[in-house]
Amino acid sequence: MADHCPLHQILRPFGSQVTQWTMGQRMNGHSIAVIGATGAVGRVFLRILEERGFAAGSVRLCGKNSVGRTMSVNGRDITVEEVTPELLSQVDFAFISATTEVSREIGPLAVQQGALVIDDSSAFRMDADVPLVVPEVNAEDLLEHRGIVSIPNCSTTPLVMVLKPLNDVNPVQRVIADTYQSVSGTGAAAVEEMKTQSRDVLDGRVAKPHVYPHQIAFNALPHIDDFQDNGYSNEEMKMVRETRKILHLPDLPVSATCVRVPVAVGHSEAVHIELSHPMSPEDVREILGAAPGVTVLDDPKAAVYPMPIDAEGKDDVFVGRIRRDLSHPNGITAWIVSDNLRKGAGLNAIQIAEEVVKRGLLMTDRRKA
């Protein structure tokens, strides 16, 4: 399918072409397909699926380069399959965590076959017909879905989870975010490259880059994704555009600098927030401490602040180093850390599915209404 094909031509109102489920399938729970199941995010997704006890009557695993491989899910061995229209016609949810190209090909096909797509790529994020959702922030946007729901970039999610509760009390006027992103955001090959290069450097050998343009071990690369003509990288512009869309603030001034650092799991962000009115750090701590999915760790004199090593494997977004921004009377500065594979991807996908079920927003549910 051509990249420039307007999505609204594909996401037609759900009609007779959408596959109906038998009552037996519905009674046994929701049928899901995980496309990209053997990747880093896919594996975390399946782990979270088990942890949260999501009502999955059946699970189908798909992976282009892993067909025939067996994976254990909920104590059952499941063989990885090829994605086909028939398979997609047999599921309620299609979770896609693969390349943008795969999402563009499979996503609309899954919708045509009756599945609700929850997509982890950037393929549909900025399409006007596709909600871009963090459930704690903008779950109401799910009401407008037309078959595809997008998950934000893993560096956008923790940022909007901090901005939203503050904006509800004291409107945000400007945001500057500098990120320190782990190599797992690139994939398993990048994690292995960091480990290999670290061993090489410590043993006095030359570190050879393959995944990244330069050595990542003991280094920091201010380079995530390609650069645009404005000097910002695609990753940085994702943060700008996605933050505006999720918060429904299309004119919010946002600037980002995204840096890859030699950390296995966990993205960190130094964030400078300009508010409409002055706000004390104490009030910010209180507001964020009451926000869903946010944990405040903020006692720097006792060396208490968020770190990737502590956020790994955790669901919450952690915030600390909350203080006045000395450069602006209405400014607040904070340090944010989250597990990019969980809340930045897999967990958010599961939470979206849970919210869809709770609100009766599956396409089959809509046809019954």
C-alpha positions in Angstrom: 0.0 0.0 0.0 1.4 3.4 -1.0 2.6 5.5 1.9 0.7 8.5 0.5 -2.7 6.8 0.4 -5.1 8.8 2.6 -5.9 6.8 5.6 -9.6 7.9 5.7 -10.1 6.1 2.4 -9.1 2.9 4.1 -10.7 3.3 7.5 -14.2 3.2 6.3 -17.2 3.1 8.7 -17.4 -0.5 9.9 -20.0 -2.3 7.8 -20.8 -5.8 6.5 -17.3 -6.4 5.2 -16.0 -6.7 8.8 -15.8 -10.2 10.1 -18.3 -11.2 12.9 -17.2 -13.3 15.8 -19.0 -16.4 17.0 -20.5 -16.3 20.5 -18.2 -19.0 21.6 -15.1 -17.0 20.7 -16.4 -13.9 22.5 -17.2 -15.9 25.7 -13.7 -17.2 25.9 -12.1 -13.8 25.9 -10.6 -11.6 23.3 -8.6 -13.0 20.5 -5.3 -11.1 19.8 -2.5 -11.2 17.3 1.0 -9.9 18.2 2.9 -8.8 15.1 6.6 -8.5 15.9 6.2 -10.9 18.8 9.9 -11.9 18.9 11.3 -8.4 19.0 12.3 -6.6 22.2 9.0 -4.8 22.6 7.0 -7.8 21.6 8.6 -10.0 24.3 8.0 -7.4 26.9 4.4 -7.0 25.7 3.7 -10.7 26.1 5.2 -10.6 29.6 2.9 -7.7 30.6 0.0 -9.5 29.0 0.6 -12.3 31.5 1.2 -10.0 34.5 -2.0 -8.0 34.0 -4.2 -11.0 33.3 -5.6 -9.5 30.1 -8.7 -11.6 29.0 -7.1 -13.1 25.9 -9.1 -16.2 24.8 -6.5 -16.9 22.1 -3.1 -15.4 21.2 -1.5 -15.6 17.8 2.1 -14.7 17.4 3.6 -13.3 14.1 7.1 -12.4 13.1 8.4 -12.1 9.5 11.8 -13.7 10.3 10.6 -16.0 13.1 7.9 -18.2 11.5 8.0 -21.7 13.0 9.7 -20.5 16.2 7.9 -21.5 19.5 7.3 -19.1 22.3 5.6 -19.7 25.7 2.7 -17.5 26.6 0.6 -18.1 29.7 2.1 -21.5 30.1 1.3 -22.5 26.5 3.7 -23.1 23.7 2.7 -21.0 20.6 4.2 -21.3 17.2 5.0 -18.0 15.4 3.0 -17.7 12.2 3.0 -15.6 9.1 0.5 -12.7 9.0 -2.3 -13.4 6.6 -5.8 -11.8 6.0 -7.4 -15.0 7.3 -5.4 -14.8 10.6 -6.3 -11.1 11.0 -10.0 -11.9 10.3 -9.9 -14.2 13.4 -8.7 -11.7 16.0 -10.2 -8.8 17.9 -6.9 -6.9 18.5 -3.9 -6.7 16.3 -0.9 -5.4 18.3 1.8 -4.3 15.8 5.4 -3.6 17.0 7.5 -3.9 13.9 8.8 -1.5 11.3 6.9 1.5 10.0 6.7 -0.3 6.6 5.1 -3.4 8.2 2.6 -1.2 10.1 1.6 0.6 6.9 1.1 -2.7 5.1 -0.6 -4.7 7.9 -2.5 -2.0 9.8 -5.2 -1.1 7.1 -5.5 -4.8 6.1 -6.2 -5.7 9.8 -8.9 -3.0 10.0 -10.5 -4.3 6.8 -10.6 -7.8 8.3 -12.3 -6.5 11.5 -9.4 -6.2 14.0 -8.7 -3.1 16.1 -5.1 -2.2 15.5 -2.9 -0.9 18.3 0.3 0.3 16.5 3.7 1.1 18.1 5.3 2.6 15.0 5.3 6.2 13.7 3.2 5.1 10.7 -0.1 6.6 11.7 0.7 8.8 14.7 0.1 12.2 13.0 -2.8 11.1 10.9 -5.9 13.1 11.8 -8.0 9.9 11.7 -5.9 8.0 14.2 -6.0 8.7 17.9 -2.5 9.0 19.5 -3.1 7.8 23.1 -1.6 7.6 26.5 -4.6 6.3 28.6 -3.7 8.3 31.7 -3.6 11.5 29.6 -6.2 11.3 26.7 -8.2 8.1 26.9 -11.3 10.1 25.7 -9.6 10.2 22.2 -10.3 6.5 21.9 -14.0 7.4 21.3 -12.9 8.7 17.9 -11.0 5.7 16.7 -11.7 4.3 13.2 -9.9 1.0 13.6 -6.3 2.1 14.4 -4.9 3.6 17.6 -1.3 4.7 17.7 1.1 4.6 20.6 3.4 7.7 21.0 7.2 7.6 20.7 8.8 6.2 23.9 10.3 9.6 24.8 7.0 11.4 24.3 4.9 9.3 26.7 6.7 10.1 29.9 6.8 13.8 29.0 3.0 14.1 28.4 2.3 12.2 31.6 4.1 14.9 33.5 2.8 17.8 31.5 -0.9 16.9 31.5 -1.6 17.1 35.3 0.4 20.4 35.5 -1.4 21.8 32.5 -4.8 21.0 34.1 -3.9 23.3 37.0 -1.5 25.8 35.4 -1.5 26.0 31.6 1.9 25.1 30.0 3.3 27.8 27.8 6.6 26.3 26.6 8.6 23.1 27.0 12.2 22.2 26.4 13.2 18.6 26.8 16.6 17.0 26.5 16.6 13.2 26.4 19.1 10.5 27.4 17.7 7.4 25.6 18.8 3.8 26.1 20.0 1.6 23.3 17.1 -0.8 23.7 15.0 1.9 21.9 16.9 0.9 18.8 16.5 -2.8 19.3 18.2 -6.0 20.5 21.1 -5.6 18.0 22.0 -2.2 19.6 22.0 -3.7 23.1 24.4 -6.4 21.9 26.6 -3.9 20.2 26.9 -1.8 23.4 27.9 -4.9 25.3 30.4 -6.0 22.7 31.9 -2.6 22.4 32.2 -2.2 26.2 34.1 -5.5 26.4 36.4 -4.5 23.5 37.2 -1.1 25.0 37.9 -2.5 28.5 40.2 -5.2 26.9 42.0 -2.6 24.9 40.5 -3.4 21.5 39.0 -1.0 19.0 35.2 -0.8 19.2 33.6 -1.2 15.8 30.2 0.4 15.2 27.6 -1.2 13.1 24.2 -0.2 14.4 25.2 3.3 15.2 27.4 5.7 13.2 29.9 5.9 16.1 30.9 3.9 19.1 28.1 3.9 21.7 30.1 2.3 24.6 31.3 5.0 27.0 30.0 7.6 24.7 26.9 9.7 24.0 25.4 10.3 20.5 23.3 13.5 19.9 21.9 11.6 16.9 18.6 9.6 17.0 17.1 9.0 13.5 17.8 11.1 10.5 18.2 14.9 10.6 15.8 17.3 8.9 16.6 20.6 7.1 15.7 22.5 10.3 18.6 20.9 12.1 16.4 18.7 14.3 16.3 15.0 14.1 13.2 13.0 13.3 13.1 11.8 16.9 13.1 15.3 18.1 10.3 16.4 15.8 8.3 13.4 16.9 8.4 14.7 20.4 7.3 18.1 19.3 4.4 17.1 17.1 3.2 14.2 19.3 3.2 16.2 22.5 1.0 18.9 20.8 -1.4 16.3 19.4 -1.8 14.3 22.7 -2.3 17.4 24.8 -4.6 19.1 22.2 -2.3 22.1 22.2 -1.4 22.5 18.5 0.5 25.8 19.0 2.5 24.8 22.2 6.2 25.8 21.7 8.3 22.6 22.2 11.9 22.0 21.6 13.8 18.7 22.1 17.4 17.4 21.9 17.5 13.6 21.8 20.7 11.8 22.8 21.5 8.1 22.7 23.5 7.0 25.8 25.1 3.6 26.8 22.2 2.5 29.0 20.5 -0.8 28.3 16.9 0.1 29.3 15.3 3.3 30.5 14.9 6.7 28.9 15.7 9.8 30.9 14.7 13.4 30.3 15.7 16.8 31.6 12.6 19.0 31.2 12.2 22.7 31.5 8.5 23.8 31.7 7.2 27.3 31.4 3.8 27.7 33.1 1.3 30.5 32.9 1.9 31.5 36.5 4.6 30.8 39.1 4.3 27.5 40.9 6.3 26.3 43.8 8.2 22.9 43.6 6.1 21.8 46.6 2.9 22.2 44.6 4.4 20.5 41.6 5.4 17.5 43.7 1.9 17.3 45.2 0.2 17.5 41.8 2.5 14.9 40.2 2.3 12.7 43.2 -1.4 12.4 42.7 -1.2 11.8 39.0 -2.0 8.3 37.7 1.1 6.4 36.6 3.5 8.9 38.1 5.8 8.4 41.1 7.7 11.2 42.6 11.3 10.4 43.9 12.6 13.7 45.0 15.1 14.1 47.8 18.4 14.9 46.1 20.2 15.7 49.4 19.7 12.1 50.3 20.7 11.0 46.8 17.1 10.1 46.0 16.1 10.7 42.4 15.0 8.6 39.4 17.6 6.5 37.6 17.2 4.1 34.7 18.6 1.2 36.7 15.7 1.6 39.2 13.0 2.3 36.6 13.7 -0.9 34.6 10.9 -3.3 34.9 8.6 -0.8 36.5 5.3 0.6 35.1 5.4 4.1 36.4 7.0 7.3 35.1 9.4 8.5 37.8 10.0 12.2 38.5 12.6 14.0 40.6 15.0 16.9 40.8 11.9 19.2 40.8 13.0 22.8 41.3 12.4 26.3 40.1 13.9 27.2 36.7 16.2 30.1 37.5 16.0 31.3 34.0 12.2 32.1 34.1 9.9 33.2 36.9 7.2 30.8 35.8 9.6 28.0 35.1 9.9 24.5 36.6 12.7 22.0 35.9 12.4 18.3 36.5 14.2 15.0 35.7 12.0 12.2 34.3 12.8 8.5 33.9 10.8 5.5 32.6 11.2 2.0 31.2 11.0 2.6 27.4 10.0 -1.0 26.7 7.2 -1.0 29.2 5.3 2.3 29.6 7.0 3.5 26.4 5.6 0.7 24.4 4.2 -2.7 25.7 2.4 -1.5 28.8 0.8 1.4 27.0 -0.5 -1.0 24.3 -2.1 -3.2 26.9 -3.6 -0.3 28.8 -5.2 1.0 25.5 -6.7 -2.4 24.9 -8.0 -2.5 28.5 -9.6 1.0 28.0 -11.1 0.0 24.7 -12.8 -3.1 26.3 -13.9 -1.1 29.3 -15.6 1.5 27.1 -17.1 -1.0 24.7 -15.1 0.4 21.8 -14.2 -2.8 19.9 -15.5 -2.7 16.4 -17.7 -5.7 17.1 -19.1 -3.8 20.1 -19.8 -0.8 18.0 -21.8 -2.8 15.4 -24.0 -4.1 18.2 -24.8 -0.6 19.5 
